[in-house]
Amino acid sequence: MPAFRVRLFSDDREIESRGGKMRDIIITNPKIISDTVKYIEQGFNTNIVLEEIDSKLKKYFIREIRKKIGAEITSSGKMPSCKKIIESKVRSYHASVVVAKYLKVIGGGIESQLKPNCDDVHVAYSFYQDDIKRSHLKDTEMLNINEAWVLCKGLHHSDISVVGCHDCGSLFVLMKNWHERSCVVCFMNNKFGQKGKRKTSGLSPVVHN
C-alpha cells in the first residue's frame, strides 16, 4: 500500500496560534494504514482505533482517514462503562452473548492480554449478531461493536466476571462485586416460555455454531 498523505486543517484555536497554516502528515507504514482503514470500516470508535494501532497518531488523523474513505464521523468521546452497558436484563443478556463469543474466539486465554484485539472482537461480534438474529430477542436493540469492545476490555481488566449457570448451563456476565448472581439467561428463557431448556436453546449465549 502506498504512503498515505493527509492534509489537515487545524481547529480554530490552532489556526490562530499557527497563523492558519495547513500541514501534511505522511504515513508510510503499510500496516498502520491498512489496520486503521479496516478498524474504521468495522465501526470502531476513534479512541479504540488509536489504542489498537498503538502509534503516535492523533485523533485528527483518524478523522481525516474517515473523510477520505467516506466513513461515518463518529464521536471520539468517553466510552460507556460496563455497568452502563448491562444496566437492564435485556442488555445484560446481549452482553453475555458477546462475552461468551469472545471467550470462544480467543480460547479463554484472557490472562495473556491486557486489552482485547479488535480483530477478535469483530469476529465475536459477528457471531453475536448471527445468534441474536436467530433468537427470541431478534427485535431488541443490539449492542454496537464499541460496546462489545468495552465489555471485552472489562473482562481483561476484571471489571466484569463470567459465571456459569448450574441450571441452564449458559455463561452470563456480572459486574465485579455484584451481590445479585441470578442467571439472566434463565430469566429470559422463563420470560419467553423456554423454561427447562438447557444450552441448546436459541437464547443461550453458549451456542457458537
VOTI-565897 format. One record per residue (C-alpha): x, y, z. Coordinates in nm, 3 decimals, padded with zeros to 5 digits. Example, Ala and Ser with C-alpha at 12.3 -4.5 7.8 and 13.67 -1.06 7.14 Angstrom:
# VOTI-565897
u 01.230&v -00.450&w 00.780
u 01.367&v -00.106&w 00.714
# end
This chain:
# VOTI-565897
u 00.000&v 00.000&w 00.000
u 00.143&v 00.343&w -00.092
u 00.217&v 00.620&w 00.156
u -00.094&v 00.792&w 00.284
u -00.093&v 01.172&w 00.267
u -00.342&v 01.359&w 00.480
u -00.378&v 01.737&w 00.459
u -00.501&v 01.862&w 00.791
u -00.686&v 02.180&w 00.878
u -00.628&v 02.274&w 01.240
u -00.916&v 02.363&w 01.464
u -00.988&v 02.732&w 01.527
u -00.753&v 02.768&w 01.820
u -00.467&v 02.600&w 01.635
u -00.531&v 02.808&w 01.323
u -00.494&v 03.122&w 01.530
u -00.175&v 03.006&w 01.701
u -00.017&v 02.869&w 01.381
u -00.117&v 03.152&w 01.154
u -00.383&v 02.950&w 00.975
u -00.130&v 02.716&w 00.808
u -00.213&v 02.368&w 00.686
u 00.020&v 02.078&w 00.745
u 00.066&v 01.741&w 00.578
u 00.122&v 01.412&w 00.757
u 00.264&v 01.129&w 00.550
u 00.216&v 00.778&w 00.686
u 00.445&v 00.522&w 00.523
u 00.388&v 00.213&w 00.741
u 00.151&v -00.003&w 00.532
u 00.023&v -00.198&w 00.833
u -00.077&v 00.118&w 01.020
u -00.263&v 00.238&w 00.712
u -00.441&v -00.090&w 00.636
u -00.529&v -00.159&w 01.001
u -00.661&v 00.193&w 01.053
u -00.886&v 00.171&w 00.748
u -01.001&v -00.181&w 00.844
u -01.097&v -00.090&w 01.200
u -01.276&v 00.226&w 01.088
u -01.476&v 00.025&w 00.833
u -01.564&v -00.229&w 01.103
u -01.722&v 00.052&w 01.304
u -01.476&v 00.105&w 01.587
u -01.465&v 00.436&w 01.771
u -01.168&v 00.667&w 01.708
u -01.028&v 00.614&w 02.059
u -01.041&v 00.237&w 02.016
u -00.866&v 00.255&w 01.678
u -00.589&v 00.469&w 01.825
u -00.547&v 00.229&w 02.117
u -00.537&v -00.071&w 01.885
u -00.279&v 00.054&w 01.633
u -00.057&v 00.171&w 01.919
u 00.115&v 00.454&w 01.738
u 00.169&v 00.824&w 01.797
u -00.110&v 00.919&w 01.558
u -00.364&v 01.173&w 01.672
u -00.742&v 01.188&w 01.656
u -00.736&v 01.430&w 01.364
u -00.552&v 01.168&w 01.156
u -00.834&v 00.919&w 01.213
u -01.091&v 01.189&w 01.135
u -00.925&v 01.267&w 00.803
u -00.898&v 00.897&w 00.716
u -01.272&v 00.866&w 00.782
u -01.339&v 01.151&w 00.542
u -01.116&v 01.004&w 00.272
u -01.284&v 00.662&w 00.275
u -01.635&v 00.802&w 00.320
u -01.687&v 00.652&w 00.665
u -01.919&v 00.796&w 00.927
u -01.756&v 01.056&w 01.151
u -01.818&v 00.905&w 01.493
u -01.779&v 01.061&w 01.834
u -01.441&v 01.015&w 01.999
u -01.578&v 01.098&w 02.342
u -01.580&v 00.889&w 02.656
u -01.693&v 00.530&w 02.609
u -01.977&v 00.388&w 02.823
u -01.887&v 00.182&w 03.128
u -01.956&v -00.189&w 03.152
u -02.208&v -00.113&w 03.427
u -02.396&v 00.123&w 03.196
u -02.397&v -00.131&w 02.914
u -02.552&v -00.409&w 03.124
u -02.797&v -00.188&w 03.314
u -03.107&v -00.388&w 03.209
u -03.186&v -00.759&w 03.189
u -03.209&v -00.749&w 02.810
u -02.879&v -00.566&w 02.768
u -02.718&v -00.794&w 03.023
u -02.829&v -01.087&w 02.813
u -02.683&v -00.930&w 02.499
u -02.360&v -00.865&w 02.689
u -02.347&v -01.227&w 02.799
u -02.371&v -01.345&w 02.439
u -02.095&v -01.108&w 02.326
u -01.858&v -01.212&w 02.604
u -01.929&v -01.584&w 02.556
u -01.849&v -01.550&w 02.186
u -01.533&v -01.355&w 02.262
u -01.410&v -01.622&w 02.504
u -01.474&v -01.882&w 02.234
u -01.275&v -01.682&w 01.977
u -00.970&v -01.627&w 02.199
u -00.981&v -01.972&w 02.356
u -01.036&v -01.836&w 02.705
u -00.682&v -01.702&w 02.750
u -00.761&v -01.356&w 02.884
u -00.463&v -01.357&w 03.122
u -00.213&v -01.322&w 02.837
u -00.352&v -00.986&w 02.716
u -00.414&v -00.651&w 02.885
u -00.676&v -00.548&w 02.632
u -00.886&v -00.705&w 02.356
u -00.770&v -00.728&w 01.998
u -01.006&v -00.553&w 01.755
u -00.991&v -00.844&w 01.511
u -01.103&v -01.087&w 01.782
u -01.380&v -00.853&w 01.896
u -01.503&v -00.814&w 01.538
u -01.524&v -01.192&w 01.488
u -01.702&v -01.238&w 01.822
u -01.939&v -00.952&w 01.742
u -02.030&v -01.114&w 01.409
u -02.112&v -01.442&w 01.588
u -02.318&v -01.247&w 01.841
u -02.518&v -01.076&w 01.567
u -02.590&v -01.408&w 01.399
u -02.709&v -01.566&w 01.724
u -02.933&v -01.277&w 01.824
u -03.096&v -01.268&w 01.479
u -03.197&v -01.633&w 01.530
u -03.322&v -01.585&w 01.886
u -03.637&v -01.459&w 02.054
u -03.456&v -01.131&w 02.115
u -03.410&v -01.054&w 01.746
u -03.635&v -00.746&w 01.774
u -03.448&v -00.597&w 02.072
u -03.179&v -00.333&w 02.034
u -02.838&v -00.489&w 01.977
u -02.517&v -00.371&w 02.134
u -02.282&v -00.190&w 01.897
u -01.928&v -00.306&w 01.829
u -01.778&v -00.038&w 02.054
u -01.988&v -00.157&w 02.349
u -01.869&v -00.511&w 02.269
u -01.507&v -00.390&w 02.285
u -01.570&v -00.218&w 02.620
u -01.713&v -00.541&w 02.763
u -01.418&v -00.744&w 02.638
u -01.175&v -00.493&w 02.784
u -01.370&v -00.507&w 03.111
u -01.320&v -00.883&w 03.108
u -00.942&v -00.843&w 03.071
u -00.935&v -00.582&w 03.349
u -01.159&v -00.792&w 03.577
u -01.428&v -00.522&w 03.581
u -01.680&v -00.791&w 03.491
u -01.696&v -01.159&w 03.578
u -01.826&v -01.454&w 03.378
u -02.035&v -01.705&w 03.569
u -02.164&v -02.044&w 03.458
u -02.527&v -02.121&w 03.543
u -02.587&v -02.458&w 03.712
u -02.945&v -02.469&w 03.583
u -02.927&v -02.381&w 03.212
u -02.555&v -02.436&w 03.150
u -02.501&v -02.091&w 02.998
u -02.245&v -01.823&w 03.073
u -02.359&v -01.483&w 03.193
u -02.179&v -01.165&w 03.295
u -02.183&v -00.975&w 03.623
u -02.014&v -00.661&w 03.743
u -01.732&v -00.731&w 03.984
u -01.854&v -00.744&w 04.346
u -02.222&v -00.754&w 04.250
u -02.424&v -00.946&w 04.507
u -02.701&v -01.027&w 04.256
u -02.593&v -01.351&w 04.090
u -02.914&v -01.473&w 03.924
u -02.874&v -01.601&w 03.568
u -03.004&v -01.356&w 03.309
u -03.030&v -01.638&w 03.054
u -03.269&v -01.832&w 03.278
u -03.465&v -01.512&w 03.333
u -03.504&v -01.452&w 02.959
u -03.583&v -01.819&w 02.893
u -03.860&v -01.807&w 03.153
u -03.990&v -01.480&w 03.012
u -04.016&v -01.630&w 02.663
u -04.161&v -01.961&w 02.778
u -03.839&v -02.159&w 02.737
u -03.824&v -02.283&w 03.097
u -03.632&v -02.605&w 03.142
u -03.435&v -02.579&w 02.819
u -03.060&v -02.602&w 02.857
u -02.790&v -02.451&w 02.641
u -02.933&v -02.591&w 02.318
u -03.193&v -02.314&w 02.341
u -03.177&v -02.047&w 02.071
u -03.143&v -01.793&w 02.353
u -02.830&v -01.942&w 02.501
u -02.505&v -01.742&w 02.480
u -02.307&v -02.064&w 02.454
u -02.441&v -02.152&w 02.110
u -02.135&v -02.098&w 01.889
u -02.223&v -02.251&w 01.553
# end
